[in-house]
Amino acid sequence: MGAFDEELRRQLEQARQELAAARTAGDDDGVQAYVGRVAGLLRLAALHGIQVPHEVDEEGEG
């Protein structure tokens, strides 16, 4: 696993944690922002051929 791969995975995990915290806090703007961040990181991973486990609902920005 290369440095880019590791960093992408680290950022994805952090974004997922922030998303969960925003949901718990009822922060709708934060939820929207982190949903987009997670989706963007998943697209970046796919673009570079990096397979990361994810739920289908994480792929969209909705």
PDB file of N, CA, C, O and CB in Angstrom:
ATOM      1  N   MET A   1       0.852  -1.175   0.000  1.00  0.00           N
ATOM      2  CA  MET A   1       0.000   0.000   0.000  1.00  0.00           C
ATOM      3  C   MET A   1       0.897   1.237   0.000  1.00  0.00           C
ATOM      4  O   MET A   1       1.783   1.370   0.843  1.00  0.00           O
ATOM      5  CB  MET A   1      -0.969  -0.001   1.228  1.00  0.00           C
ATOM      6  N   GLY A   2       0.661   2.131  -0.943  1.00  0.00           N
ATOM      7  CA  GLY A   2       1.468   3.331  -1.056  1.00  0.00           C
ATOM      8  C   GLY A   2       0.988   4.451  -0.152  1.00  0.00           C
ATOM      9  O   GLY A   2      -0.053   4.351   0.497  1.00  0.00           O
ATOM     10  N   ALA A   3       1.765   5.513  -0.124  1.00  0.00           N
ATOM     11  CA  ALA A   3       1.451   6.655   0.728  1.00  0.00           C
ATOM     12  C   ALA A   3       0.130   7.313   0.329  1.00  0.00           C
ATOM     13  O   ALA A   3      -0.650   7.712   1.194  1.00  0.00           O
ATOM     14  CB  ALA A   3       2.579   7.678   0.669  1.00  0.00           C
ATOM     15  N   PHE A   4      -0.124   7.427  -0.982  1.00  0.00           N
ATOM     16  CA  PHE A   4      -1.367   8.031  -1.447  1.00  0.00           C
ATOM     17  C   PHE A   4      -2.562   7.208  -0.979  1.00  0.00           C
ATOM     18  O   PHE A   4      -3.547   7.752  -0.481  1.00  0.00           O
ATOM     19  CB  PHE A   4      -1.367   8.155  -2.982  1.00  0.00           C
ATOM     20  N   ASP A   5      -2.465   5.901  -1.145  1.00  0.00           N
ATOM     21  CA  ASP A   5      -3.512   4.967  -0.722  1.00  0.00           C
ATOM     22  C   ASP A   5      -3.773   5.114   0.781  1.00  0.00           C
ATOM     23  O   ASP A   5      -4.923   5.233   1.204  1.00  0.00           O
ATOM     24  CB  ASP A   5      -3.111   3.504  -1.061  1.00  0.00           C
ATOM     25  N   GLU A   6      -2.729   5.107   1.565  1.00  0.00           N
ATOM     26  CA  GLU A   6      -2.877   5.220   3.019  1.00  0.00           C
ATOM     27  C   GLU A   6      -3.509   6.541   3.420  1.00  0.00           C
ATOM     28  O   GLU A   6      -4.382   6.576   4.287  1.00  0.00           O
ATOM     29  CB  GLU A   6      -1.526   5.071   3.700  1.00  0.00           C
ATOM     30  N   GLU A   7      -3.072   7.629   2.793  1.00  0.00           N
ATOM     31  CA  GLU A   7      -3.620   8.941   3.126  1.00  0.00           C
ATOM     32  C   GLU A   7      -5.087   9.038   2.737  1.00  0.00           C
ATOM     33  O   GLU A   7      -5.887   9.598   3.486  1.00  0.00           O
ATOM     34  CB  GLU A   7      -2.821  10.043   2.433  1.00  0.00           C
ATOM     35  N   LEU A   8      -5.452   8.506   1.587  1.00  0.00           N
ATOM     36  CA  LEU A   8      -6.837   8.522   1.165  1.00  0.00           C
ATOM     37  C   LEU A   8      -7.701   7.748   2.155  1.00  0.00           C
ATOM     38  O   LEU A   8      -8.776   8.206   2.542  1.00  0.00           O
ATOM     39  CB  LEU A   8      -6.977   7.939  -0.242  1.00  0.00           C
ATOM     40  N   ARG A   9      -7.230   6.591   2.556  1.00  0.00           N
ATOM     41  CA  ARG A   9      -7.983   5.790   3.530  1.00  0.00           C
ATOM     42  C   ARG A   9      -8.103   6.511   4.879  1.00  0.00           C
ATOM     43  O   ARG A   9      -9.143   6.439   5.533  1.00  0.00           O
ATOM     44  CB  ARG A   9      -7.307   4.423   3.726  1.00  0.00           C
ATOM     45  N   ARG A  10      -7.047   7.198   5.287  1.00  0.00           N
ATOM     46  CA  ARG A  10      -7.074   7.949   6.541  1.00  0.00           C
ATOM     47  C   ARG A  10      -8.097   9.085   6.461  1.00  0.00           C
ATOM     48  O   ARG A  10      -8.875   9.298   7.391  1.00  0.00           O
ATOM     49  CB  ARG A  10      -5.671   8.511   6.868  1.00  0.00           C
ATOM     50  N   GLN A  11      -8.086   9.805   5.346  1.00  0.00           N
ATOM     51  CA  GLN A  11      -9.037  10.899   5.179  1.00  0.00           C
ATOM     52  C   GLN A  11     -10.480  10.395   5.108  1.00  0.00           C
ATOM     53  O   GLN A  11     -11.393  11.033   5.634  1.00  0.00           O
ATOM     54  CB  GLN A  11      -8.702  11.692   3.924  1.00  0.00           C
ATOM     55  N   LEU A  12     -10.677   9.264   4.464  1.00  0.00           N
ATOM     56  CA  LEU A  12     -12.012   8.683   4.383  1.00  0.00           C
ATOM     57  C   LEU A  12     -12.520   8.296   5.773  1.00  0.00           C
ATOM     58  O   LEU A  12     -13.670   8.570   6.114  1.00  0.00           O
ATOM     59  CB  LEU A  12     -12.008   7.458   3.456  1.00  0.00           C
ATOM     60  N   GLU A  13     -11.684   7.676   6.551  1.00  0.00           N
ATOM     61  CA  GLU A  13     -12.082   7.296   7.913  1.00  0.00           C
ATOM     62  C   GLU A  13     -12.409   8.534   8.745  1.00  0.00           C
ATOM     63  O   GLU A  13     -13.386   8.542   9.493  1.00  0.00           O
ATOM     64  CB  GLU A  13     -10.963   6.477   8.596  1.00  0.00           C
ATOM     65  N   GLN A  14     -11.597   9.573   8.616  1.00  0.00           N
ATOM     66  CA  GLN A  14     -11.846  10.811   9.353  1.00  0.00           C
ATOM     67  C   GLN A  14     -13.165  11.456   8.911  1.00  0.00           C
ATOM     68  O   GLN A  14     -13.940  11.923   9.746  1.00  0.00           O
ATOM     69  CB  GLN A  14     -10.678  11.796   9.153  1.00  0.00           C
ATOM     70  N   ALA A  15     -13.412  11.480   7.616  1.00  0.00           N
ATOM     71  CA  ALA A  15     -14.660  12.057   7.104  1.00  0.00           C
ATOM     72  C   ALA A  15     -15.869  11.267   7.604  1.00  0.00           C
ATOM     73  O   ALA A  15     -16.900  11.851   7.938  1.00  0.00           O
ATOM     74  CB  ALA A  15     -14.647  12.087   5.562  1.00  0.00           C
ATOM     75  N   ARG A  16     -15.744   9.948   7.655  1.00  0.00           N
ATOM     76  CA  ARG A  16     -16.844   9.122   8.168  1.00  0.00           C
ATOM     77  C   ARG A  16     -17.095   9.394   9.647  1.00  0.00           C
ATOM     78  O   ARG A  16     -18.246   9.421  10.082  1.00  0.00           O
ATOM     79  CB  ARG A  16     -16.540   7.631   7.954  1.00  0.00           C
ATOM     80  N   GLN A  17     -16.042   9.595  10.418  1.00  0.00           N
ATOM     81  CA  GLN A  17     -16.198   9.911  11.835  1.00  0.00           C
ATOM     82  C   GLN A  17     -16.862  11.271  12.018  1.00  0.00           C
ATOM     83  O   GLN A  17     -17.742  11.430  12.864  1.00  0.00           O
ATOM     84  CB  GLN A  17     -14.838   9.886  12.541  1.00  0.00           C
ATOM     85  N   GLU A  18     -16.440  12.243  11.227  1.00  0.00           N
ATOM     86  CA  GLU A  18     -17.041  13.579  11.297  1.00  0.00           C
ATOM     87  C   GLU A  18     -18.502  13.542  10.864  1.00  0.00           C
ATOM     88  O   GLU A  18     -19.336  14.242  11.439  1.00  0.00           O
ATOM     89  CB  GLU A  18     -16.258  14.570  10.419  1.00  0.00           C
ATOM     90  N   LEU A  19     -18.818  12.732   9.856  1.00  0.00           N
ATOM     91  CA  LEU A  19     -20.201  12.570   9.414  1.00  0.00           C
ATOM     92  C   LEU A  19     -21.056  11.995  10.542  1.00  0.00           C
ATOM     93  O   LEU A  19     -22.154  12.485  10.805  1.00  0.00           O
ATOM     94  CB  LEU A  19     -20.271  11.660   8.169  1.00  0.00           C
ATOM     95  N   ALA A  20     -20.559  10.971  11.195  1.00  0.00           N
ATOM     96  CA  ALA A  20     -21.298  10.361  12.302  1.00  0.00           C
ATOM     97  C   ALA A  20     -21.510  11.374  13.427  1.00  0.00           C
ATOM     98  O   ALA A  20     -22.588  11.425  14.018  1.00  0.00           O
ATOM     99  CB  ALA A  20     -20.551   9.119  12.835  1.00  0.00           C
ATOM    100  N   ALA A  21     -20.501  12.169  13.721  1.00  0.00           N
ATOM    101  CA  ALA A  21     -20.624  13.180  14.772  1.00  0.00           C
ATOM    102  C   ALA A  21     -21.652  14.241  14.386  1.00  0.00           C
ATOM    103  O   ALA A  21     -22.441  14.674  15.225  1.00  0.00           O
ATOM    104  CB  ALA A  21     -19.260  13.839  15.050  1.00  0.00           C
ATOM    105  N   ALA A  22     -21.647  14.660  13.122  1.00  0.00           N
ATOM    106  CA  ALA A  22     -22.621  15.656  12.662  1.00  0.00           C
ATOM    107  C   ALA A  22     -24.036  15.096  12.749  1.00  0.00           C
ATOM    108  O   ALA A  22     -24.962  15.802  13.147  1.00  0.00           O
ATOM    109  CB  ALA A  22     -22.310  16.097  11.214  1.00  0.00           C
ATOM    110  N   ARG A  23     -24.202  13.837  12.382  1.00  0.00           N
ATOM    111  CA  ARG A  23     -25.535  13.212  12.484  1.00  0.00           C
ATOM    112  C   ARG A  23     -25.991  13.160  13.932  1.00  0.00           C
ATOM    113  O   ARG A  23     -27.143  13.473  14.235  1.00  0.00           O
ATOM    114  CB  ARG A  23     -25.521  11.787  11.886  1.00  0.00           C
ATOM    115  N   THR A  24     -25.095  12.767  14.825  1.00  0.00           N
ATOM    116  CA  THR A  24     -25.428  12.682  16.248  1.00  0.00           C
ATOM    117  C   THR A  24     -25.815  14.047  16.807  1.00  0.00           C
ATOM    118  O   THR A  24     -26.726  14.154  17.628  1.00  0.00           O
ATOM    119  CB  THR A  24     -24.248  12.108  17.037  1.00  0.00           C
ATOM    120  N   ALA A  25     -25.117  15.088  16.356  1.00  0.00           N
ATOM    121  CA  ALA A  25     -25.371  16.440  16.845  1.00  0.00           C
ATOM    122  C   ALA A  25     -26.571  17.093  16.173  1.00  0.00           C
ATOM    123  O   ALA A  25     -26.985  18.182  16.572  1.00  0.00           O
ATOM    124  CB  ALA A  25     -24.150  17.295  16.637  1.00  0.00           C
ATOM    125  N   GLY A  26     -27.135  16.444  15.158  1.00  0.00           N
ATOM    126  CA  GLY A  26     -28.245  17.045  14.438  1.00  0.00           C
ATOM    127  C   GLY A  26     -27.822  18.218  13.569  1.00  0.00           C
ATOM    128  O   GLY A  26     -28.628  19.101  13.275  1.00  0.00           O
ATOM    129  N   ASP A  27     -26.572  18.228  13.161  1.00  0.00           N
ATOM    130  CA  ASP A  27     -26.005  19.299  12.336  1.00  0.00           C
ATOM    131  C   ASP A  27     -26.233  18.986  10.859  1.00  0.00           C
ATOM    132  O   ASP A  27     -25.409  18.337  10.215  1.00  0.00           O
ATOM    133  CB  ASP A  27     -24.488  19.478  12.628  1.00  0.00           C
ATOM    134  N   ASP A  28     -27.360  19.457  10.336  1.00  0.00           N
ATOM    135  CA  ASP A  28     -27.725  19.138   8.949  1.00  0.00           C
ATOM    136  C   ASP A  28     -26.715  19.659   7.936  1.00  0.00           C
ATOM    137  O   ASP A  28     -26.423  18.981   6.951  1.00  0.00           O
ATOM    138  CB  ASP A  28     -29.087  19.706   8.632  1.00  0.00           C
ATOM    139  N   ASP A  29     -26.180  20.857   8.164  1.00  0.00           N
ATOM    140  CA  ASP A  29     -25.179  21.400   7.245  1.00  0.00           C
ATOM    141  C   ASP A  29     -23.906  20.562   7.280  1.00  0.00           C
ATOM    142  O   ASP A  29     -23.307  20.290   6.240  1.00  0.00           O
ATOM    143  CB  ASP A  29     -24.862  22.864   7.594  1.00  0.00           C
ATOM    144  N   GLY A  30     -23.499  20.160   8.464  1.00  0.00           N
ATOM    145  CA  GLY A  30     -22.326  19.303   8.605  1.00  0.00           C
ATOM    146  C   GLY A  30     -22.535  17.957   7.937  1.00  0.00           C
ATOM    147  O   GLY A  30     -21.630  17.439   7.282  1.00  0.00           O
ATOM    148  N   VAL A  31     -23.727  17.385   8.099  1.00  0.00           N
ATOM    149  CA  VAL A  31     -24.040  16.111   7.459  1.00  0.00           C
ATOM    150  C   VAL A  31     -23.906  16.249   5.950  1.00  0.00           C
ATOM    151  O   VAL A  31     -23.281  15.413   5.298  1.00  0.00           O
ATOM    152  CB  VAL A  31     -25.462  15.639   7.836  1.00  0.00           C
ATOM    153  N   GLN A  32     -24.491  17.297   5.399  1.00  0.00           N
ATOM    154  CA  GLN A  32     -24.433  17.507   3.958  1.00  0.00           C
ATOM    155  C   GLN A  32     -22.981  17.650   3.491  1.00  0.00           C
ATOM    156  O   GLN A  32     -22.596  17.076   2.473  1.00  0.00           O
ATOM    157  CB  GLN A  32     -25.250  18.752   3.564  1.00  0.00           C
ATOM    158  N   ALA A  33     -22.195  18.400   4.220  1.00  0.00           N
ATOM    159  CA  ALA A  33     -20.793  18.603   3.856  1.00  0.00           C
ATOM    160  C   ALA A  33     -20.011  17.294   3.899  1.00  0.00           C
ATOM    161  O   ALA A  33     -19.249  16.999   2.978  1.00  0.00           O
ATOM    162  CB  ALA A  33     -20.147  19.628   4.787  1.00  0.00           C
ATOM    163  N   TYR A  34     -20.187  16.517   4.943  1.00  0.00           N
ATOM    164  CA  TYR A  34     -19.417  15.277   5.073  1.00  0.00           C
ATOM    165  C   TYR A  34     -19.913  14.165   4.160  1.00  0.00           C
ATOM    166  O   TYR A  34     -19.128  13.307   3.756  1.00  0.00           O
ATOM    167  CB  TYR A  34     -19.455  14.803   6.497  1.00  0.00           C
ATOM    168  N   VAL A  35     -21.194  14.163   3.830  1.00  0.00           N
ATOM    169  CA  VAL A  35     -21.691  13.217   2.831  1.00  0.00           C
ATOM    170  C   VAL A  35     -20.972  13.486   1.509  1.00  0.00           C
ATOM    171  O   VAL A  35     -20.535  12.557   0.829  1.00  0.00           O
ATOM    172  CB  VAL A  35     -23.248  13.336   2.660  1.00  0.00           C
ATOM    173  N   GLY A  36     -20.856  14.764   1.153  1.00  0.00           N
ATOM    174  CA  GLY A  36     -20.139  15.130  -0.063  1.00  0.00           C
ATOM    175  C   GLY A  36     -18.667  14.783   0.003  1.00  0.00           C
ATOM    176  O   GLY A  36     -18.090  14.343  -0.991  1.00  0.00           O
ATOM    177  N   ARG A  37     -18.050  14.973   1.156  1.00  0.00           N
ATOM    178  CA  ARG A  37     -16.626  14.654   1.326  1.00  0.00           C
ATOM    179  C   ARG A  37     -16.385  13.156   1.156  1.00  0.00           C
ATOM    180  O   ARG A  37     -15.464  12.750   0.447  1.00  0.00           O
ATOM    181  CB  ARG A  37     -16.128  15.118   2.714  1.00  0.00           C
ATOM    182  N   VAL A  38     -17.209  12.340   1.802  1.00  0.00           N
ATOM    183  CA  VAL A  38     -17.073  10.885   1.690  1.00  0.00           C
ATOM    184  C   VAL A  38     -17.255  10.455   0.236  1.00  0.00           C
ATOM    185  O   VAL A  38     -16.464   9.669  -0.284  1.00  0.00           O
ATOM    186  CB  VAL A  38     -18.102  10.163   2.601  1.00  0.00           C
ATOM    187  N   ALA A  39     -18.289  10.966  -0.417  1.00  0.00           N
ATOM    188  CA  ALA A  39     -18.543  10.606  -1.819  1.00  0.00           C
ATOM    189  C   ALA A  39     -17.374  11.014  -2.702  1.00  0.00           C
ATOM    190  O   ALA A  39     -16.969  10.264  -3.590  1.00  0.00           O
ATOM    191  CB  ALA A  39     -19.837  11.266  -2.322  1.00  0.00           C
ATOM    192  N   GLY A  40     -16.836  12.197  -2.461  1.00  0.00           N
ATOM    193  CA  GLY A  40     -15.693  12.663  -3.255  1.00  0.00           C
ATOM    194  C   GLY A  40     -14.467  11.796  -3.067  1.00  0.00           C
ATOM    195  O   GLY A  40     -13.762  11.495  -4.031  1.00  0.00           O
ATOM    196  N   LEU A  41     -14.209  11.397  -1.848  1.00  0.00           N
ATOM    197  CA  LEU A  41     -13.058  10.530  -1.582  1.00  0.00           C
ATOM    198  C   LEU A  41     -13.253   9.154  -2.221  1.00  0.00           C
ATOM    199  O   LEU A  41     -12.296   8.556  -2.713  1.00  0.00           O
ATOM    200  CB  LEU A  41     -12.835  10.384  -0.064  1.00  0.00           C
ATOM    201  N   LEU A  42     -14.480   8.656  -2.213  1.00  0.00           N
ATOM    202  CA  LEU A  42     -14.749   7.374  -2.865  1.00  0.00           C
ATOM    203  C   LEU A  42     -14.549   7.470  -4.375  1.00  0.00           C
ATOM    204  O   LEU A  42     -14.024   6.546  -4.996  1.00  0.00           O
ATOM    205  CB  LEU A  42     -16.174   6.908  -2.555  1.00  0.00           C
ATOM    206  N   ARG A  43     -14.971   8.595  -4.964  1.00  0.00           N
ATOM    207  CA  ARG A  43     -14.727   8.788  -6.402  1.00  0.00           C
ATOM    208  C   ARG A  43     -13.237   8.862  -6.699  1.00  0.00           C
ATOM    209  O   ARG A  43     -12.776   8.292  -7.688  1.00  0.00           O
ATOM    210  CB  ARG A  43     -15.423  10.064  -6.902  1.00  0.00           C
ATOM    211  N   LEU A  44     -12.487   9.549  -5.868  1.00  0.00           N
ATOM    212  CA  LEU A  44     -11.040   9.654  -6.047  1.00  0.00           C
ATOM    213  C   LEU A  44     -10.383   8.282  -5.943  1.00  0.00           C
ATOM    214  O   LEU A  44      -9.495   7.950  -6.728  1.00  0.00           O
ATOM    215  CB  LEU A  44     -10.436  10.612  -5.007  1.00  0.00           C
ATOM    216  N   ALA A  45     -10.822   7.495  -4.978  1.00  0.00           N
ATOM    217  CA  ALA A  45     -10.287   6.141  -4.835  1.00  0.00           C
ATOM    218  C   ALA A  45     -10.555   5.325  -6.093  1.00  0.00           C
ATOM    219  O   ALA A  45      -9.662   4.650  -6.605  1.00  0.00           O
ATOM    220  CB  ALA A  45     -10.898   5.442  -3.607  1.00  0.00           C
ATOM    221  N   ALA A  46     -11.785   5.390  -6.588  1.00  0.00           N
ATOM    222  CA  ALA A  46     -12.144   4.631  -7.788  1.00  0.00           C
ATOM    223  C   ALA A  46     -11.323   5.088  -8.987  1.00  0.00           C
ATOM    224  O   ALA A  46     -10.878   4.267  -9.790  1.00  0.00           O
ATOM    225  CB  ALA A  46     -13.641   4.778  -8.088  1.00  0.00           C
ATOM    226  N   LEU A  47     -11.125   6.381  -9.107  1.00  0.00           N
ATOM    227  CA  LEU A  47     -10.347   6.938 -10.209  1.00  0.00           C
ATOM    228  C   LEU A  47      -8.924   6.389 -10.226  1.00  0.00           C
ATOM    229  O   LEU A  47      -8.333   6.205 -11.290  1.00  0.00           O
ATOM    230  CB  LEU A  47     -10.317   8.457 -10.114  1.00  0.00           C
ATOM    231  N   HIS A  48      -8.389   6.132  -9.053  1.00  0.00           N
ATOM    232  CA  HIS A  48      -7.015   5.641  -8.925  1.00  0.00           C
ATOM    233  C   HIS A  48      -6.937   4.130  -8.717  1.00  0.00           C
ATOM    234  O   HIS A  48      -5.867   3.595  -8.425  1.00  0.00           O
ATOM    235  CB  HIS A  48      -6.331   6.340  -7.778  1.00  0.00           C
ATOM    236  N   GLY A  49      -8.063   3.448  -8.866  1.00  0.00           N
ATOM    237  CA  GLY A  49      -8.070   1.996  -8.753  1.00  0.00           C
ATOM    238  C   GLY A  49      -7.872   1.481  -7.336  1.00  0.00           C
ATOM    239  O   GLY A  49      -7.412   0.357  -7.138  1.00  0.00           O
ATOM    240  N   ILE A  50      -8.217   2.294  -6.358  1.00  0.00           N
ATOM    241  CA  ILE A  50      -8.078   1.896  -4.956  1.00  0.00           C
ATOM    242  C   ILE A  50      -9.444   1.397  -4.482  1.00  0.00           C
ATOM    243  O   ILE A  50     -10.424   2.142  -4.480  1.00  0.00           O
ATOM    244  CB  ILE A  50      -7.557   3.095  -4.059  1.00  0.00           C
ATOM    245  N   GLN A  51      -9.492   0.150  -4.087  1.00  0.00           N
ATOM    246  CA  GLN A  51     -10.746  -0.423  -3.609  1.00  0.00           C
ATOM    247  C   GLN A  51     -10.858  -0.222  -2.104  1.00  0.00           C
ATOM    248  O   GLN A  51      -9.983  -0.629  -1.339  1.00  0.00           O
ATOM    249  CB  GLN A  51     -10.839  -1.927  -3.966  1.00  0.00           C
ATOM    250  N   VAL A  52     -11.942   0.409  -1.699  1.00  0.00           N
ATOM    251  CA  VAL A  52     -12.208   0.612  -0.275  1.00  0.00           C
ATOM    252  C   VAL A  52     -13.611   0.119   0.028  1.00  0.00           C
ATOM    253  O   VAL A  52     -14.533   0.371  -0.747  1.00  0.00           O
ATOM    254  CB  VAL A  52     -12.044   2.112   0.128  1.00  0.00           C
ATOM    255  N   PRO A  53     -13.787  -0.570   1.130  1.00  0.00           N
ATOM    256  CA  PRO A  53     -15.123  -1.022   1.494  1.00  0.00           C
ATOM    257  C   PRO A  53     -16.020   0.190   1.754  1.00  0.00           C
ATOM    258  O   PRO A  53     -15.607   1.151   2.404  1.00  0.00           O
ATOM    259  CB  PRO A  53     -15.071  -1.946   2.740  1.00  0.00           C
ATOM    260  N   HIS A  54     -17.239   0.135   1.246  1.00  0.00           N
ATOM    261  CA  HIS A  54     -18.170   1.228   1.459  1.00  0.00           C
ATOM    262  C   HIS A  54     -19.595   0.757   1.210  1.00  0.00           C
ATOM    263  O   HIS A  54     -19.838  -0.285   0.601  1.00  0.00           O
ATOM    264  CB  HIS A  54     -17.827   2.415   0.550  1.00  0.00           C
ATOM    265  N   GLU A  55     -20.509   1.549   1.694  1.00  0.00           N
ATOM    266  CA  GLU A  55     -21.929   1.300   1.474  1.00  0.00           C
ATOM    267  C   GLU A  55     -22.341   2.020   0.193  1.00  0.00           C
ATOM    268  O   GLU A  55     -21.784   3.067  -0.136  1.00  0.00           O
ATOM    269  CB  GLU A  55     -22.791   1.776   2.698  1.00  0.00           C
ATOM    270  N   VAL A  56     -23.298   1.475  -0.521  1.00  0.00           N
ATOM    271  CA  VAL A  56     -23.757   2.087  -1.768  1.00  0.00           C
ATOM    272  C   VAL A  56     -24.251   3.514  -1.512  1.00  0.00           C
ATOM    273  O   VAL A  56     -24.019   4.398  -2.337  1.00  0.00           O
ATOM    274  CB  VAL A  56     -24.879   1.236  -2.410  1.00  0.00           C
ATOM    275  N   ASP A  57     -24.920   3.751  -0.396  1.00  0.00           N
ATOM    276  CA  ASP A  57     -25.448   5.100  -0.140  1.00  0.00           C
ATOM    277  C   ASP A  57     -24.353   6.133   0.115  1.00  0.00           C
ATOM    278  O   ASP A  57     -24.642   7.329   0.152  1.00  0.00           O
ATOM    279  CB  ASP A  57     -26.386   5.066   1.045  1.00  0.00           C
ATOM    280  N   GLU A  58     -23.103   5.700   0.292  1.00  0.00           N
ATOM    281  CA  GLU A  58     -21.999   6.648   0.458  1.00  0.00           C
ATOM    282  C   GLU A  58     -21.514   7.181  -0.895  1.00  0.00           C
ATOM    283  O   GLU A  58     -20.767   8.158  -0.934  1.00  0.00           O
ATOM    284  CB  GLU A  58     -20.834   5.981   1.209  1.00  0.00           C
ATOM    285  N   GLU A  59     -21.920   6.563  -1.986  1.00  0.00           N
ATOM    286  CA  GLU A  59     -21.441   6.965  -3.305  1.00  0.00           C
ATOM    287  C   GLU A  59     -22.089   8.246  -3.811  1.00  0.00           C
ATOM    288  O   GLU A  59     -21.494   8.968  -4.611  1.00  0.00           O
ATOM    289  CB  GLU A  59     -21.686   5.861  -4.291  1.00  0.00           C
ATOM    290  N   GLY A  60     -23.297   8.530  -3.353  1.00  0.00           N
ATOM    291  CA  GLY A  60     -24.008   9.718  -3.816  1.00  0.00           C
ATOM    292  C   GLY A  60     -23.800  10.873  -2.884  1.00  0.00           C
ATOM    293  O   GLY A  60     -23.261  10.722  -1.788  1.00  0.00           O
ATOM    294  N   GLU A  61     -24.233  12.029  -3.327  1.00  0.00           N
ATOM    295  CA  GLU A  61     -24.093  13.211  -2.480  1.00  0.00           C
ATOM    296  C   GLU A  61     -25.435  13.618  -1.878  1.00  0.00           C
ATOM    297  O   GLU A  61     -25.631  14.767  -1.481  1.00  0.00           O
ATOM    298  CB  GLU A  61     -23.501  14.376  -3.282  1.00  0.00           C
ATOM    299  N   GLY A  62     -26.340  12.673  -1.818  1.00  0.00           N
ATOM    300  CA  GLY A  62     -27.669  13.055  -1.441  1.00  0.00           C
ATOM    301  C   GLY A  62     -28.131  12.765  -0.103  1.00  0.00           C
ATOM    302  O   GLY A  62     -29.269  13.086   0.240  1.00  0.00           O
TER     303      GLY A  62
END
